[in-house]
Amino acid sequence: MGMLSCIHHVTWLKPIDGGKHQCTYCREIVTKKEIYPKFEDLGVEFQQKWDRHEKGEDAKPAGPAPGASS
């Protein structure tokens, strides 16, 4: 029996290290060309957020915030 392919719905995606996105349903690393609905149909806010993550502009430093006491 053939295996069904995942549609990589945008509600199943999460940003991961390296500016990549992972489908939480099938665990594949996906590109904007592989998601549903089409990237172009998702609106400017979603597209900008995706692009910022790919460029690493949304990265947060690891560890406690500066000035935080332990």
All heavy atoms as TSV, in Angstrom:
chain	resi	resn	atom	element	x	y	z
A	1	MET	N	N	0.844	-1.173	0.000
A	1	MET	CA	C	0.000	0.000	0.000
A	1	MET	C	C	0.891	1.238	0.000
A	1	MET	O	O	1.860	1.299	0.736
A	1	MET	CB	C	-0.895	-0.026	1.227
A	1	MET	CG	C	-1.768	1.204	1.346
A	1	MET	SD	S	-2.859	1.121	2.770
A	1	MET	CE	C	-4.369	0.746	1.924
A	2	GLY	N	N	0.538	2.215	-0.799
A	2	GLY	CA	C	1.318	3.445	-0.898
A	2	GLY	C	C	1.166	4.325	0.333
A	2	GLY	O	O	0.169	4.251	1.049
A	3	MET	N	N	2.155	5.136	0.566
A	3	MET	CA	C	2.128	6.024	1.723
A	3	MET	C	C	1.596	7.386	1.303
A	3	MET	O	O	1.999	7.912	0.272
A	3	MET	CB	C	3.553	6.173	2.266
A	3	MET	CG	C	3.656	7.029	3.459
A	3	MET	SD	S	4.374	6.021	4.741
A	3	MET	CE	C	4.777	7.253	5.908
A	4	LEU	N	N	0.686	7.915	2.057
A	4	LEU	CA	C	0.167	9.253	1.780
A	4	LEU	C	C	1.211	10.281	2.173
A	4	LEU	O	O	1.923	10.116	3.155
A	4	LEU	CB	C	-1.115	9.496	2.573
A	4	LEU	CG	C	-2.286	8.583	2.237
A	4	LEU	CD1	C	-3.431	8.863	3.194
A	4	LEU	CD2	C	-2.736	8.785	0.810
A	5	SER	N	N	1.277	11.348	1.407
A	5	SER	CA	C	2.244	12.382	1.761
A	5	SER	C	C	1.561	13.450	2.610
A	5	SER	O	O	0.367	13.701	2.481
A	5	SER	CB	C	2.862	13.000	0.506
A	5	SER	OG	O	1.891	13.714	-0.217
A	6	CYS	N	N	2.313	14.063	3.457
A	6	CYS	CA	C	1.819	15.099	4.348
A	6	CYS	C	C	1.650	16.392	3.562
A	6	CYS	O	O	2.469	16.728	2.703
A	6	CYS	CB	C	2.822	15.295	5.483
A	6	CYS	SG	S	2.309	16.505	6.708
A	7	ILE	N	N	0.617	17.158	3.885
A	7	ILE	CA	C	0.404	18.434	3.197
A	7	ILE	C	C	1.161	19.582	3.866
A	7	ILE	O	O	1.190	20.680	3.345
A	7	ILE	CB	C	-1.098	18.785	3.106
A	7	ILE	CG1	C	-1.701	18.950	4.501
A	7	ILE	CG2	C	-1.837	17.769	2.275
A	7	ILE	CD1	C	-3.098	19.542	4.501
A	8	HIS	N	N	1.761	19.350	5.007
A	8	HIS	CA	C	2.511	20.366	5.752
A	8	HIS	C	C	1.673	21.637	5.954
A	8	HIS	O	O	2.040	22.724	5.541
A	8	HIS	CB	C	3.830	20.727	5.063
A	8	HIS	CG	C	4.676	19.568	4.667
A	8	HIS	ND1	N	5.065	18.592	5.557
A	8	HIS	CD2	C	5.193	19.215	3.469
A	8	HIS	CE1	C	5.818	17.704	4.930
A	8	HIS	NE2	N	5.902	18.046	3.661
A	9	HIS	N	N	0.521	21.466	6.594
A	9	HIS	CA	C	-0.357	22.615	6.854
A	9	HIS	C	C	0.349	23.610	7.764
A	9	HIS	O	O	1.071	23.220	8.683
A	9	HIS	CB	C	-1.671	22.150	7.484
A	9	HIS	CG	C	-2.728	23.201	7.447
A	9	HIS	ND1	N	-2.808	24.186	8.395
A	9	HIS	CD2	C	-3.710	23.434	6.553
A	9	HIS	CE1	C	-3.824	24.985	8.114
A	9	HIS	NE2	N	-4.388	24.548	6.989
A	10	VAL	N	N	0.153	24.892	7.534
A	10	VAL	CA	C	0.880	25.917	8.292
A	10	VAL	C	C	0.626	25.839	9.792
A	10	VAL	O	O	1.475	26.257	10.574
A	10	VAL	CB	C	0.579	27.346	7.782
A	10	VAL	CG1	C	1.092	27.522	6.370
A	10	VAL	CG2	C	-0.885	27.683	7.872
A	11	THR	N	N	-0.495	25.290	10.205
A	11	THR	CA	C	-0.757	25.162	11.646
A	11	THR	C	C	0.086	24.065	12.278
A	11	THR	O	O	0.157	23.979	13.506
A	11	THR	CB	C	-2.250	24.888	11.922
A	11	THR	OG1	O	-2.628	23.679	11.278
A	11	THR	CG2	C	-3.110	26.036	11.440
A	12	TRP	N	N	0.728	23.235	11.463
A	12	TRP	CA	C	1.573	22.153	11.965
A	12	TRP	C	C	3.044	22.514	11.946
A	12	TRP	O	O	3.885	21.670	12.269
A	12	TRP	CB	C	1.383	20.883	11.137
A	12	TRP	CG	C	-0.008	20.347	11.074
A	12	TRP	CD1	C	-1.014	20.557	11.968
A	12	TRP	CD2	C	-0.556	19.519	10.057
A	12	TRP	NE1	N	-2.153	19.911	11.566
A	12	TRP	CE2	C	-1.902	19.267	10.392
A	12	TRP	CE3	C	-0.046	18.969	8.888
A	12	TRP	CZ2	C	-2.736	18.484	9.606
A	12	TRP	CZ3	C	-0.882	18.178	8.102
A	12	TRP	CH2	C	-2.211	17.945	8.469
A	13	LEU	N	N	3.392	23.721	11.581
A	13	LEU	CA	C	4.794	24.097	11.437
A	13	LEU	C	C	5.327	24.785	12.677
A	13	LEU	O	O	4.604	25.521	13.348
A	13	LEU	CB	C	4.968	25.031	10.231
A	13	LEU	CG	C	4.485	24.499	8.896
A	13	LEU	CD1	C	4.700	25.542	7.814
A	13	LEU	CD2	C	5.161	23.195	8.531
A	14	LYS	N	N	6.615	24.542	12.938
A	14	LYS	CA	C	7.273	25.264	14.022
A	14	LYS	C	C	8.668	25.667	13.547
A	14	LYS	O	O	9.334	24.913	12.819
A	14	LYS	CB	C	7.353	24.427	15.294
A	14	LYS	CG	C	8.303	23.255	15.205
A	14	LYS	CD	C	8.414	22.553	16.554
A	14	LYS	CE	C	9.418	21.423	16.466
A	14	LYS	NZ	N	9.631	20.787	17.744
A	15	PRO	N	N	9.109	26.860	13.928
A	15	PRO	CA	C	10.472	27.279	13.573
A	15	PRO	C	C	11.474	26.498	14.416
A	15	PRO	O	O	11.254	26.255	15.599
A	15	PRO	CB	C	10.488	28.766	13.919
A	15	PRO	CG	C	9.327	29.003	14.811
A	15	PRO	CD	C	8.359	27.885	14.618
A	16	ILE	N	N	12.558	26.089	13.781
A	16	ILE	CA	C	13.625	25.372	14.490
A	16	ILE	C	C	14.951	26.056	14.216
A	16	ILE	O	O	15.032	26.980	13.395
A	16	ILE	CB	C	13.668	23.874	14.100
A	16	ILE	CG1	C	13.917	23.701	12.607
A	16	ILE	CG2	C	12.396	23.166	14.535
A	16	ILE	CD1	C	14.161	22.266	12.184
A	17	ASP	N	N	15.999	25.604	14.881
A	17	ASP	CA	C	17.323	26.195	14.721
A	17	ASP	C	C	17.769	26.208	13.267
A	17	ASP	O	O	17.375	25.340	12.481
A	17	ASP	CB	C	18.352	25.423	15.552
A	17	ASP	CG	C	18.146	25.599	17.049
A	17	ASP	OD1	O	17.483	26.583	17.449
A	17	ASP	OD2	O	18.642	24.757	17.809
A	18	GLY	N	N	18.591	27.169	12.945
A	18	GLY	CA	C	19.162	27.253	11.604
A	18	GLY	C	C	18.262	27.930	10.594
A	18	GLY	O	O	18.476	27.799	9.397
A	19	GLY	N	N	17.217	28.622	11.060
A	19	GLY	CA	C	16.322	29.313	10.143
A	19	GLY	C	C	15.408	28.377	9.369
A	19	GLY	O	O	14.877	28.730	8.331
A	20	LYS	N	N	15.208	27.180	9.889
A	20	LYS	CA	C	14.383	26.189	9.204
A	20	LYS	C	C	13.038	26.041	9.898
A	20	LYS	O	O	12.844	26.516	11.011
A	20	LYS	CB	C	15.112	24.854	9.151
A	20	LYS	CG	C	16.403	24.926	8.380
A	20	LYS	CD	C	17.079	23.585	8.357
A	20	LYS	CE	C	18.323	23.580	7.704
A	20	LYS	NZ	N	19.173	23.720	6.962
A	21	HIS	N	N	12.116	25.362	9.204
A	21	HIS	CA	C	10.797	25.081	9.760
A	21	HIS	C	C	10.540	23.584	9.678
A	21	HIS	O	O	10.905	22.932	8.706
A	21	HIS	CB	C	9.725	25.836	8.973
A	21	HIS	CG	C	9.802	27.316	9.146
A	21	HIS	ND1	N	10.688	28.094	8.440
A	21	HIS	CD2	C	9.136	28.152	9.965
A	21	HIS	CE1	C	10.545	29.356	8.805
A	21	HIS	NE2	N	9.606	29.411	9.725
A	22	GLN	N	N	9.893	23.041	10.712
A	22	GLN	CA	C	9.619	21.617	10.778
A	22	GLN	C	C	8.119	21.388	10.909
A	22	GLN	O	O	7.439	22.085	11.664
A	22	GLN	CB	C	10.329	20.996	11.974
A	22	GLN	CG	C	10.136	19.504	12.085
A	22	GLN	CD	C	10.879	18.906	13.272
A	22	GLN	OE1	O	11.062	19.557	14.289
A	22	GLN	NE2	N	11.316	17.676	13.122
A	23	CYS	N	N	7.627	20.407	10.183
A	23	CYS	CA	C	6.232	19.992	10.305
A	23	CYS	C	C	6.129	19.103	11.541
A	23	CYS	O	O	6.840	18.100	11.649
A	23	CYS	CB	C	5.801	19.234	9.047
A	23	CYS	SG	S	4.108	18.612	9.134
A	24	THR	N	N	5.277	19.469	12.471
A	24	THR	CA	C	5.148	18.685	13.702
A	24	THR	C	C	4.341	17.404	13.480
A	24	THR	O	O	4.365	16.517	14.316
A	24	THR	CB	C	4.483	19.511	14.819
A	24	THR	OG1	O	3.194	19.942	14.373
A	24	THR	CG2	C	5.324	20.708	15.184
A	25	TYR	N	N	3.664	17.315	12.350
A	25	TYR	CA	C	2.881	16.120	12.049
A	25	TYR	C	C	3.755	14.987	11.517
A	25	TYR	O	O	3.715	13.879	12.015
A	25	TYR	CB	C	1.770	16.465	11.053
A	25	TYR	CG	C	0.828	15.327	10.778
A	25	TYR	CD1	C	-0.137	14.968	11.713
A	25	TYR	CD2	C	0.888	14.614	9.596
A	25	TYR	CE1	C	-1.008	13.924	11.476
A	25	TYR	CE2	C	0.023	13.570	9.340
A	25	TYR	CZ	C	-0.927	13.229	10.285
A	25	TYR	OH	O	-1.784	12.193	10.046
A	26	CYS	N	N	4.577	15.304	10.504
A	26	CYS	CA	C	5.400	14.252	9.894
A	26	CYS	C	C	6.886	14.383	10.254
A	26	CYS	O	O	7.673	13.526	9.905
A	26	CYS	CB	C	5.241	14.265	8.378
A	26	CYS	SG	S	5.995	15.682	7.559
A	27	ARG	N	N	7.267	15.472	10.923
A	27	ARG	CA	C	8.636	15.737	11.381
A	27	ARG	C	C	9.620	16.122	10.276
A	27	ARG	O	O	10.812	16.195	10.519
A	27	ARG	CB	C	9.211	14.552	12.164
A	27	ARG	CG	C	8.407	14.151	13.360
A	27	ARG	CD	C	8.536	15.183	14.428
A	27	ARG	NE	N	7.886	14.729	15.651
A	27	ARG	CZ	C	7.296	15.555	16.492
A	27	ARG	NH1	N	7.297	16.832	16.262
A	27	ARG	NH2	N	6.728	15.098	17.576
A	28	GLU	N	N	9.139	16.369	9.053
A	28	GLU	CA	C	10.032	16.769	7.974
A	28	GLU	C	C	10.389	18.252	8.087
A	28	GLU	O	O	9.594	19.055	8.559
A	28	GLU	CB	C	9.376	16.538	6.610
A	28	GLU	CG	C	9.352	15.096	6.188
A	28	GLU	CD	C	8.861	14.930	4.761
A	28	GLU	OE1	O	9.120	15.821	3.918
A	28	GLU	OE2	O	8.211	13.916	4.504
A	29	ILE	N	N	11.594	18.590	7.621
A	29	ILE	CA	C	12.000	19.980	7.467
A	29	ILE	C	C	11.381	20.443	6.149
A	29	ILE	O	O	11.509	19.765	5.124
A	29	ILE	CB	C	13.540	20.111	7.401
A	29	ILE	CG1	C	14.195	19.464	8.622
A	29	ILE	CG2	C	13.944	21.569	7.244
A	29	ILE	CD1	C	13.810	20.062	9.951
A	30	VAL	N	N	10.682	21.582	6.172
A	30	VAL	CA	C	9.957	22.025	4.984
A	30	VAL	C	C	10.401	23.417	4.544
A	30	VAL	O	O	10.922	24.201	5.335
A	30	VAL	CB	C	8.435	22.014	5.222
A	30	VAL	CG1	C	7.941	20.610	5.497
A	30	VAL	CG2	C	8.027	22.935	6.350
A	31	THR	N	N	10.166	23.696	3.275
A	31	THR	CA	C	10.431	25.015	2.714
A	31	THR	C	C	9.096	25.690	2.432
A	31	THR	O	O	8.041	25.046	2.448
A	31	THR	CB	C	11.228	24.920	1.401
A	31	THR	OG1	O	10.413	24.301	0.402
A	31	THR	CG2	C	12.514	24.130	1.587
A	32	LYS	N	N	9.156	26.973	2.124
A	32	LYS	CA	C	7.920	27.705	1.850
A	32	LYS	C	C	7.207	27.195	0.601
A	32	LYS	O	O	6.020	27.412	0.447
A	32	LYS	CB	C	8.166	29.210	1.777
A	32	LYS	CG	C	9.160	29.657	0.747
A	32	LYS	CD	C	9.331	31.166	0.721
A	32	LYS	CE	C	10.466	31.611	1.570
A	32	LYS	NZ	N	10.781	33.024	1.458
A	33	LYS	N	N	7.909	26.493	-0.270
A	33	LYS	CA	C	7.286	25.934	-1.478
A	33	LYS	C	C	6.494	24.664	-1.188
A	33	LYS	O	O	5.710	24.223	-2.010
A	33	LYS	CB	C	8.348	25.628	-2.529
A	33	LYS	CG	C	9.020	26.875	-3.066
A	33	LYS	CD	C	10.072	26.519	-4.084
A	33	LYS	CE	C	10.752	27.779	-4.578
A	33	LYS	NZ	N	11.815	27.478	-5.551
A	34	GLU	N	N	6.694	24.070	-0.006
A	34	GLU	CA	C	6.066	22.785	0.313
A	34	GLU	C	C	4.858	22.903	1.247
A	34	GLU	O	O	4.243	21.892	1.568
A	34	GLU	CB	C	7.089	21.868	0.986
A	34	GLU	CG	C	8.286	21.562	0.123
A	34	GLU	CD	C	9.362	20.829	0.890
A	34	GLU	OE1	O	9.810	21.330	1.939
A	34	GLU	OE2	O	9.748	19.749	0.421
A	35	ILE	N	N	4.519	24.095	1.680
A	35	ILE	CA	C	3.469	24.236	2.691
A	35	ILE	C	C	2.096	24.487	2.066
A	35	ILE	O	O	1.971	24.862	0.910
A	35	ILE	CB	C	3.811	25.366	3.691
A	35	ILE	CG1	C	3.892	26.726	3.010
A	35	ILE	CG2	C	5.092	25.033	4.423
A	35	ILE	CD1	C	4.103	27.879	3.956
A	36	TYR	N	N	1.071	24.269	2.886
A	36	TYR	CA	C	-0.308	24.512	2.483
A	36	TYR	C	C	-0.982	25.337	3.569
A	36	TYR	O	O	-0.805	25.038	4.744
A	36	TYR	CB	C	-1.053	23.184	2.315
A	36	TYR	CG	C	-2.505	23.389	1.981
A	36	TYR	CD1	C	-2.897	23.647	0.675
A	36	TYR	CD2	C	-3.469	23.372	2.979
A	36	TYR	CE1	C	-4.232	23.859	0.378
A	36	TYR	CE2	C	-4.804	23.589	2.686
A	36	TYR	CZ	C	-5.185	23.829	1.381
A	36	TYR	OH	O	-6.490	24.061	1.082
A	37	PRO	N	N	-1.745	26.338	3.222
A	37	PRO	CA	C	-1.951	26.946	1.916
A	37	PRO	C	C	-0.648	27.512	1.356
A	37	PRO	O	O	0.334	27.637	2.074
A	37	PRO	CB	C	-2.948	28.065	2.171
A	37	PRO	CG	C	-3.489	27.868	3.544
A	37	PRO	CD	C	-2.528	26.985	4.260
A	38	LYS	N	N	-0.689	27.878	0.085
A	38	LYS	CA	C	0.505	28.404	-0.573
A	38	LYS	C	C	1.044	29.604	0.185
A	38	LYS	O	O	0.294	30.424	0.694
A	38	LYS	CB	C	0.186	28.833	-2.004
A	38	LYS	CG	C	-0.092	27.689	-2.933
A	38	LYS	CD	C	-0.331	28.229	-4.328
A	38	LYS	CE	C	-0.649	27.106	-5.286
A	38	LYS	NZ	N	-0.896	27.610	-6.639
A	39	PHE	N	N	2.368	29.704	0.232
A	39	PHE	CA	C	3.044	30.798	0.935
A	39	PHE	C	C	2.518	32.154	0.482
A	39	PHE	O	O	2.269	33.040	1.289
A	39	PHE	CB	C	4.560	30.693	0.696
A	39	PHE	CG	C	5.369	31.703	1.440
A	39	PHE	CD1	C	5.622	31.559	2.789
A	39	PHE	CD2	C	5.882	32.823	0.788
A	39	PHE	CE1	C	6.366	32.497	3.487
A	39	PHE	CE2	C	6.631	33.760	1.475
A	39	PHE	CZ	C	6.874	33.599	2.827
A	40	GLU	N	N	2.317	32.319	-0.821
A	40	GLU	CA	C	1.861	33.593	-1.386
A	40	GLU	C	C	0.458	33.964	-0.907
A	40	GLU	O	O	0.082	35.133	-0.926
A	40	GLU	CB	C	1.871	33.536	-2.923
A	40	GLU	CG	C	3.235	33.308	-3.527
A	40	GLU	CD	C	3.698	31.845	-3.476
A	40	GLU	OE1	O	2.853	30.924	-3.426
A	40	GLU	OE2	O	4.925	31.636	-3.461
A	41	ASP	N	N	-0.331	32.987	-0.473
A	41	ASP	CA	C	-1.707	33.227	-0.045
A	41	ASP	C	C	-1.842	33.474	1.461
A	41	ASP	O	O	-2.950	33.668	1.949
A	41	ASP	CB	C	-2.591	32.028	-0.424
A	41	ASP	CG	C	-2.677	31.818	-1.921
A	41	ASP	OD1	O	-2.412	32.775	-2.681
A	41	ASP	OD2	O	-2.996	30.688	-2.340
A	42	LEU	N	N	-0.732	33.466	2.190
A	42	LEU	CA	C	-0.799	33.504	3.649
A	42	LEU	C	C	-0.772	34.900	4.262
A	42	LEU	O	O	-0.917	35.034	5.464
A	42	LEU	CB	C	0.320	32.655	4.250
A	42	LEU	CG	C	0.126	31.168	4.008
A	42	LEU	CD1	C	1.359	30.401	4.408
A	42	LEU	CD2	C	-1.099	30.658	4.756
A	43	GLY	N	N	-0.569	35.910	3.489
A	43	GLY	CA	C	-0.577	37.263	4.022
A	43	GLY	C	C	0.809	37.768	4.371
A	43	GLY	O	O	1.740	36.995	4.622
A	44	VAL	N	N	0.917	39.072	4.390
A	44	VAL	CA	C	2.202	39.742	4.583
A	44	VAL	C	C	2.806	39.451	5.953
A	44	VAL	O	O	4.001	39.183	6.063
A	44	VAL	CB	C	2.043	41.267	4.369
A	44	VAL	CG1	C	3.335	41.993	4.677
A	44	VAL	CG2	C	1.599	41.555	2.949
A	45	GLU	N	N	2.003	39.464	6.999
A	45	GLU	CA	C	2.529	39.244	8.352
A	45	GLU	C	C	3.171	37.861	8.493
A	45	GLU	O	O	4.275	37.724	9.019
A	45	GLU	CB	C	1.418	39.400	9.388
A	45	GLU	CG	C	1.914	39.338	10.811
A	45	GLU	CD	C	0.800	39.573	11.815
A	45	GLU	OE1	O	-0.187	40.257	11.501
A	45	GLU	OE2	O	0.941	39.055	12.935
A	46	PHE	N	N	2.502	36.823	7.992
A	46	PHE	CA	C	3.058	35.467	8.046
A	46	PHE	C	C	4.339	35.386	7.229
A	46	PHE	O	O	5.335	34.821	7.672
A	46	PHE	CB	C	2.037	34.454	7.528
A	46	PHE	CG	C	2.536	33.030	7.585
A	46	PHE	CD1	C	2.311	32.248	8.705
A	46	PHE	CD2	C	3.249	32.478	6.528
A	46	PHE	CE1	C	2.780	30.950	8.776
A	46	PHE	CE2	C	3.718	31.179	6.581
A	46	PHE	CZ	C	3.483	30.416	7.708
A	47	GLN	N	N	4.317	35.958	6.027
A	47	GLN	CA	C	5.482	35.911	5.145
A	47	GLN	C	C	6.683	36.618	5.772
A	47	GLN	O	O	7.808	36.113	5.710
A	47	GLN	CB	C	5.148	36.546	3.797
A	47	GLN	CG	C	4.137	35.752	3.005
A	47	GLN	CD	C	3.661	36.482	1.763
A	47	GLN	OE1	O	4.127	37.565	1.440
A	47	GLN	NE2	N	2.716	35.880	1.065
A	48	GLN	N	N	6.446	37.767	6.391
A	48	GLN	CA	C	7.546	38.498	7.032
A	48	GLN	C	C	8.113	37.725	8.206
A	48	GLN	O	O	9.330	37.674	8.402
A	48	GLN	CB	C	7.065	39.876	7.484
A	48	GLN	CG	C	6.811	40.817	6.337
A	48	GLN	CD	C	6.185	42.125	6.780
A	48	GLN	OE1	O	5.677	42.255	7.901
A	48	GLN	NE2	N	6.196	43.113	5.892
A	49	LYS	N	N	7.248	37.104	8.996
A	49	LYS	CA	C	7.705	36.305	10.140
A	49	LYS	C	C	8.557	35.128	9.655
A	49	LYS	O	O	9.618	34.846	10.220
A	49	LYS	CB	C	6.498	35.802	10.936
A	49	LYS	CG	C	6.858	35.054	12.176
A	49	LYS	CD	C	5.623	34.631	12.951
A	49	LYS	CE	C	6.016	33.848	14.174
A	49	LYS	NZ	N	4.849	33.373	14.915
A	50	TRP	N	N	8.115	34.447	8.604
A	50	TRP	CA	C	8.859	33.316	8.027
A	50	TRP	C	C	10.222	33.799	7.546
A	50	TRP	O	O	11.249	33.193	7.854
A	50	TRP	CB	C	8.057	32.722	6.874
A	50	TRP	CG	C	8.684	31.519	6.228
A	50	TRP	CD1	C	9.794	31.511	5.426
A	50	TRP	CD2	C	8.259	30.165	6.315
A	50	TRP	NE1	N	10.060	30.235	4.997
A	50	TRP	CE2	C	9.142	29.390	5.529
A	50	TRP	CE3	C	7.205	29.538	6.962
A	50	TRP	CZ2	C	8.993	28.017	5.390
A	50	TRP	CZ3	C	7.070	28.175	6.814
A	50	TRP	CH2	C	7.962	27.425	6.048
A	51	ASP	N	N	10.237	34.889	6.778
A	51	ASP	CA	C	11.482	35.419	6.223
A	51	ASP	C	C	12.452	35.869	7.315
A	51	ASP	O	O	13.658	35.628	7.214
A	51	ASP	CB	C	11.205	36.564	5.249
A	51	ASP	CG	C	10.531	36.092	3.965
A	51	ASP	OD1	O	10.642	34.892	3.624
A	51	ASP	OD2	O	9.895	36.929	3.290
A	52	ARG	N	N	11.942	36.506	8.375
A	52	ARG	CA	C	12.804	36.913	9.493
A	52	ARG	C	C	13.452	35.701	10.145
A	52	ARG	O	O	14.637	35.714	10.483
A	52	ARG	CB	C	12.013	37.698	10.534
A	52	ARG	CG	C	11.802	39.147	10.200
A	52	ARG	CD	C	11.303	39.961	11.397
A	52	ARG	NE	N	10.140	39.387	12.051
A	52	ARG	CZ	C	8.880	39.641	11.713
A	52	ARG	NH1	N	8.610	40.453	10.721
A	52	ARG	NH2	N	7.886	39.071	12.367
A	53	HIS	N	N	12.687	34.627	10.309
A	53	HIS	CA	C	13.248	33.408	10.920
A	53	HIS	C	C	14.321	32.801	10.015
A	53	HIS	O	O	15.374	32.389	10.504
A	53	HIS	CB	C	12.155	32.383	11.205
A	53	HIS	CG	C	12.699	31.120	11.792
A	53	HIS	ND1	N	13.222	31.066	13.063
A	53	HIS	CD2	C	12.854	29.879	11.272
A	53	HIS	CE1	C	13.654	29.834	13.301
A	53	HIS	NE2	N	13.443	29.094	12.222
A	54	GLU	N	N	14.058	32.743	8.708
A	54	GLU	CA	C	15.056	32.190	7.781
A	54	GLU	C	C	16.364	32.978	7.819
A	54	GLU	O	O	17.437	32.405	7.694
A	54	GLU	CB	C	14.520	32.193	6.346
A	54	GLU	CG	C	13.595	31.045	6.038
A	54	GLU	CD	C	13.232	30.967	4.570
A	54	GLU	OE1	O	13.288	31.989	3.853
A	54	GLU	OE2	O	12.889	29.856	4.124
A	55	LYS	N	N	16.275	34.287	8.016
A	55	LYS	CA	C	17.466	35.144	8.054
A	55	LYS	C	C	18.125	35.142	9.431
A	55	LYS	O	O	19.201	35.702	9.601
A	55	LYS	CB	C	17.089	36.573	7.683
A	55	LYS	CG	C	16.650	36.726	6.241
A	55	LYS	CD	C	16.203	38.146	5.980
A	55	LYS	CE	C	15.652	38.290	4.579
A	55	LYS	NZ	N	15.089	39.628	4.354
A	56	GLY	N	N	17.459	34.561	10.426
A	56	GLY	CA	C	18.013	34.524	11.771
A	56	GLY	C	C	17.767	35.798	12.557
A	56	GLY	O	O	18.359	36.008	13.604
A	57	GLU	N	N	16.874	36.646	12.072
A	57	GLU	CA	C	16.607	37.921	12.737
A	57	GLU	C	C	15.703	37.786	13.949
A	57	GLU	O	O	15.566	38.714	14.722
A	57	GLU	CB	C	15.992	38.906	11.734
A	57	GLU	CG	C	16.950	39.274	10.617
A	57	GLU	CD	C	16.296	40.097	9.527
A	57	GLU	OE1	O	15.076	40.360	9.604
A	57	GLU	OE2	O	17.005	40.473	8.589
A	58	ASP	N	N	15.080	36.629	14.129
A	58	ASP	CA	C	14.214	36.433	15.285
A	58	ASP	C	C	14.891	35.622	16.382
A	58	ASP	O	O	14.273	35.244	17.354
A	58	ASP	CB	C	12.908	35.746	14.873
A	58	ASP	CG	C	13.126	34.326	14.385
A	58	ASP	OD1	O	14.272	33.962	14.064
A	58	ASP	OD2	O	12.135	33.580	14.313
A	59	ALA	N	N	16.178	35.372	16.206
A	59	ALA	CA	C	16.909	34.538	17.156
A	59	ALA	C	C	16.976	35.200	18.527
A	59	ALA	O	O	17.197	36.394	18.640
A	59	ALA	CB	C	18.313	34.256	16.638
A	60	LYS	N	N	16.807	34.402	19.550
A	60	LYS	CA	C	16.910	34.883	20.927
A	60	LYS	C	C	18.159	34.273	21.534
A	60	LYS	O	O	18.443	33.103	21.309
A	60	LYS	CB	C	15.673	34.461	21.717
A	60	LYS	CG	C	14.414	35.083	21.187
A	60	LYS	CD	C	13.211	34.614	21.964
A	60	LYS	CE	C	11.972	35.246	21.393
A	60	LYS	NZ	N	10.912	34.338	21.116
A	61	PRO	N	N	18.901	35.047	22.307
A	61	PRO	CA	C	20.099	34.480	22.916
A	61	PRO	C	C	19.758	33.367	23.903
A	61	PRO	O	O	18.751	33.427	24.579
A	61	PRO	CB	C	20.744	35.678	23.634
A	61	PRO	CG	C	19.638	36.677	23.790
A	61	PRO	CD	C	18.654	36.423	22.679
A	62	ALA	N	N	20.604	32.377	23.948
A	62	ALA	CA	C	20.396	31.257	24.881
A	62	ALA	C	C	20.754	31.695	26.294
A	62	ALA	O	O	21.561	32.591	26.492
A	62	ALA	CB	C	21.262	30.081	24.451
A	63	GLY	N	N	20.140	31.068	27.259
A	63	GLY	CA	C	20.449	31.364	28.650
A	63	GLY	C	C	19.577	32.476	29.210
A	63	GLY	O	O	18.689	32.978	28.548
A	64	PRO	N	N	19.842	32.858	30.453
A	64	PRO	CA	C	19.019	33.882	31.111
A	64	PRO	C	C	19.228	35.252	30.475
A	64	PRO	O	O	20.259	35.524	29.861
A	64	PRO	CB	C	19.508	33.860	32.556
A	64	PRO	CG	C	20.862	33.252	32.499
A	64	PRO	CD	C	20.885	32.337	31.308
A	65	ALA	N	N	18.230	36.075	30.636
A	65	ALA	CA	C	18.310	37.446	30.111
A	65	ALA	C	C	19.429	38.214	30.823
A	65	ALA	O	O	19.706	37.974	32.002
A	65	ALA	CB	C	16.971	38.148	30.319
A	66	PRO	N	N	20.074	39.129	30.119
A	66	PRO	CA	C	21.128	39.924	30.761
A	66	PRO	C	C	20.580	40.659	31.990
A	66	PRO	O	O	19.484	41.203	31.964
A	66	PRO	CB	C	21.533	40.933	29.677
A	66	PRO	CG	C	21.089	40.320	28.389
A	66	PRO	CD	C	19.890	39.473	28.729
A	67	GLY	N	N	21.313	40.619	33.061
A	67	GLY	CA	C	20.910	41.299	34.297
A	67	GLY	C	C	20.018	40.450	35.182
A	67	GLY	O	O	19.656	40.864	36.274
A	68	ALA	N	N	19.626	39.257	34.728
A	68	ALA	CA	C	18.781	38.385	35.542
A	68	ALA	C	C	19.644	37.708	36.608
A	68	ALA	O	O	20.736	37.252	36.342
A	68	ALA	CB	C	18.112	37.332	34.669
A	69	SER	N	N	19.120	37.667	37.817
A	69	SER	CA	C	19.874	37.009	38.881
A	69	SER	C	C	19.545	35.528	38.901
A	69	SER	O	O	18.442	35.107	38.625
A	69	SER	CB	C	19.542	37.644	40.228
A	69	SER	OG	O	18.173	37.535	40.477
A	70	SER	N	N	20.538	34.714	39.283
A	70	SER	CA	C	20.342	33.258	39.296
A	70	SER	C	C	19.878	32.797	40.641
A	70	SER	O	O	20.289	33.171	41.647
A	70	SER	CB	C	21.640	32.529	38.977
A	70	SER	OG	O	22.158	32.994	37.774
